[in-house]
Amino acid sequence: MDVEQRRETTHRVHAADARDQSALATDSVDLVVTSPPYPMVEMWDDLFGDLEPDIDSYLDAGKGDAAFEAMHGVLDSVWDELERVVAPGGIVCLNVGDATRTVDGQFQVYPNHTRITAAFERRGFDPMPDILWHKPTNSAAKFMGSGMVPPNAYVTLEHEHILVFRNGSRRAFEPGADRRYEAAYFWEERNRWFTDIWSDVRGRLQTLENDALRDRAAAFPFEIPYRLCSMFSTYGDTVLDPFWGTGTTTLAAMVAGRNSVGYEQEPAFVEHFDDSVTDVPAISRDVVTERLADHVAFLADRDDSDTAPDYTSEYYDFPVMTSQEETLRLYVVDEVAQAGDSPTEYRLSHLPAEQTPVVEQIELHTARNSD
């Protein structure tokens, strides 16, 4: 086995307030993937109130707009830090939902995505096309308000925003040292991922035994940060999540072969992640197997009249649609080691998929999914 083909990644979690990221060097982050607490969503009132006591006073006095702005003031302090740590050309992906709430007898929408977009523009970030995550729901109630009678009903919000910002001009890569092609994605993945509506990603309940922690954890599914890491970063990049929670972004970065850093004020979340990090190699194998098997299935499902692909993967025994995919290479987590306690740090070793049993499992995986 060619040990030179291994990749090493480092993942750090700071049990600290993300309004102070002084532990990070300027321009040291290539991608931010996060889901902050949503202002004016009631489950986050206590957190915002602890960080800014005036918020409780505004809510008690029925001053919804003032509370909304004060909550965003808390988030602004984190965005100030991102302005410093995100490298030129770096990308920020931020999952946030708008809030609907009745304050002092008046119902209204609090547009979190609009307020955050304005905040990033003031800090010199350029808004990119954003994504609407349409969250599947089992609820039969598609509206609220006055039941079946017009005109005072209002629709339910069944989507959240994934806002995308770039710090200045596009990233430049040195000729001959362009690592983007190894980190490429398949043609059909590009078509599915780079659409502005994601309706194929389901939210998930966090598997936490502690009720208080579960209430504080966002239903942020692995697929979202994994896609975003794959779309907007390359191998060797560093991914930051300033609202770390249960560590879903770190998990995605581990599986995607990127470095990561996180900030989380609640130590119990970090402890919970430490208990489950041993599952990362198995998760990595499953994700890589599925991506390769899905590509094989995509090729098999193409109509006979379709033009045959003109290109062949350098590492896998199958065709690819474009020349940019020829050197696409996926990695599987081989080893996980904890290194130090403050901040919590993990070091991972990654092997190319073709040097593991993953490739041998593709046909079995494809056959099982076609049954």
C-alpha positions, -999 to 999 in steps of 0.1 A, spaced: 0 0 0 14 34 -10 14 52 24 23 85 6 -13 86 -7 -26 90 28 -41 124 39 -41 137 74 -66 162 88 -69 180 121 -102 190 138 -103 213 168 -133 222 190 -130 253 213 -154 253 242 -158 290 240 -179 319 228 -176 325 190 -177 362 195 -140 359 204 -121 338 179 -87 351 188 -73 315 188 -77 316 150 -52 334 128 -63 361 103 -73 346 69 -70 311 82 -104 298 72 -114 288 37 -151 278 43 -177 285 70 -206 262 73 -229 269 102 -265 271 115 -268 298 141 -296 302 166 -326 318 149 -336 352 163 -372 354 174 -377 316 174 -388 311 210 -366 281 217 -336 304 215 -349 332 237 -331 321 268 -298 318 250 -300 353 235 -313 366 268 -282 353 286 -259 369 261 -278 402 260 -301 409 290 -319 438 272 -336 412 250 -357 398 279 -368 433 287 -378 440 251 -398 408 249 -415 414 282 -425 449 270 -438 436 237 -411 453 216 -406 426 190 -386 447 165 -362 458 192 -357 423 204 -352 411 168 -325 437 163 -308 430 197 -306 393 189 -290 400 156 -266 423 174 -253 392 193 -248 374 159 -231 405 145 -203 401 169 -196 366 154 -198 380 119 -172 406 129 -149 377 137 -156 360 104 -146 392 86 -112 387 101 -106 349 99 -121 341 65 -94 342 38 -98 362 6 -121 343 -17 -133 322 11 -170 311 13 -195 314 41 -226 291 40 -252 299 66 -284 279 72 -311 301 88 -349 302 90 -371 332 92 -394 334 123 -431 339 127 -442 352 160 -470 370 178 -456 398 200 -480 421 220 -509 407 201 -494 413 166 -484 385 143 -456 390 119 -426 375 100 -391 383 113 -369 380 81 -337 367 95 -322 359 61 -326 395 50 -310 410 81 -281 386 79 -275 393 42 -273 430 50 -249 423 79 -225 404 56 -227 430 28 -217 457 54 -186 436 61 -175 434 25 -188 399 17 -205 394 -17 -239 375 -17 -239 345 -40 -270 327 -52 -286 311 -22 -304 278 -16 -338 272 -3 -339 240 18 -375 227 15 -379 207 47 -402 177 42 -430 177 68 -456 152 78 -480 180 89 -513 182 71 -517 219 81 -504 240 53 -517 273 67 -525 289 100 -547 318 112 -584 316 105 -589 281 93 -609 278 60 -621 314 59 -604 342 40 -587 366 43 -567 362 76 -550 328 72 -513 327 65 -491 301 50 -466 280 70 -429 284 64 -417 250 51 -383 262 39 -351 276 54 -324 296 36 -288 285 30 -272 318 24 -239 319 5 -213 347 7 -179 351 -8 -151 372 8 -141 393 -22 -129 379 -55 -127 342 -65 -99 322 -50 -68 318 -72 -48 286 -74 -12 284 -84 -6 267 -118 6 232 -113 -6 231 -77 -43 232 -84 -58 206 -60 -94 213 -71 -96 184 -96 -89 157 -71 -117 172 -50 -141 173 -79 -177 160 -78 -195 139 -103 -214 155 -131 -248 143 -119 -239 154 -83 -232 189 -97 -266 189 -113 -284 179 -81 -263 200 -57 -261 233 -76 -298 239 -78 -314 266 -57 -340 243 -41 -331 213 -21 -361 192 -14 -343 158 -11 -327 165 23 -346 156 54 -341 172 88 -333 149 117 -338 149 154 -306 149 174 -299 117 193 -293 132 227 -306 117 259 -305 150 278 -337 168 271 -322 203 276 -294 195 251 -319 181 226 -340 212 228 -309 233 221 -297 212 192 -307 222 157 -322 196 133 -292 201 109 -288 169 88 -253 156 79 -261 159 41 -262 197 42 -227 204 55 -213 175 36 -226 188 3 -214 223 12 -179 211 21 -178 192 -12 -191 221 -32 -171 250 -18 -138 237 -5 -109 214 -16 -87 189 2 -64 207 26 -89 235 33 -101 244 68 -138 246 76 -152 266 105 -185 262 124 -188 290 150 -221 276 162 -209 240 166 -238 224 185 -236 186 181 -207 188 157 -225 179 124 -202 203 104 -171 187 120 -184 152 112 -190 163 76 -156 178 73 -140 147 86 -158 125 61 -151 150 33 -113 150 41 -112 187 51 -97 202 83 -121 218 107 -125 240 137 -156 247 158 -168 270 187 -193 257 212 -203 273 245 -219 241 259 -192 216 270 -218 188 272 -222 189 234 -184 184 230 -184 155 254 -213 139 235 -194 142 202 -163 126 219 -184 96 227 -195 91 190 -164 101 170 -154 64 168 -182 60 143 -166 83 118 -147 56 98 -179 36 93 -198 67 83 -170 76 59 -171 42 43 -209 43 39 -208 78 23 -180 70 -1 -195 37 -11 -228 54 -18 -213 81 -39 -194 57 -61 -223 33 -63 -247 61 -72 -224 71 -101 -223 35 -114 -261 34 -112 -263 67 -130 -243 53 -158 -264 22 -160 -296 42 -161 -286 63 -190 -307 57 -221 -291 37 -249 -296 67 -272 -275 89 -249 -240 97 -261 -214 75 -243 -191 94 -220 -158 103 -236 -137 102 -204 -125 75 -180 -118 79 -143 -81 76 -135 -87 58 -102 -120 38 -107 -130 14 -134 -159 34 -149 -165 63 -174 -171 99 -163 -190 126 -181 -163 154 -182 -125 157 -183 -127 175 -149 -138 143 -133 -110 121 -146 -88 127 -115 -117 128 -90 -106 109 -60 -125 100 -28 -109 92 5 -121 70 34 -113 77 71 -88 51 82 -79 61 118 -92 86 144 -70 97 173 -77 123 200 -48 147 206 -51 169 236 -80 181 257 -80 219 255 -92 226 229 -105 192 220 -85 180 190 -87 150 167 -63 138 141 -76 117 112 -59 96 86 -76 91 52 -69 65 26 -78 67 -11 -110 47 -16 -93 25 -43 -69 13 -16 -97 0 6 -125 -26 3 -149 2 -5 -146 -2 -43 -153 -39 -40 -186 -31 -23 -200 -9 -50 -216 -37 -71 -233 -52 -40 -245 -17 -29 -259 -9 -63 -277 -43 -66 -292 -39 -31 -306 -4 -39 -321 -16 -72 -341 -43 -56 
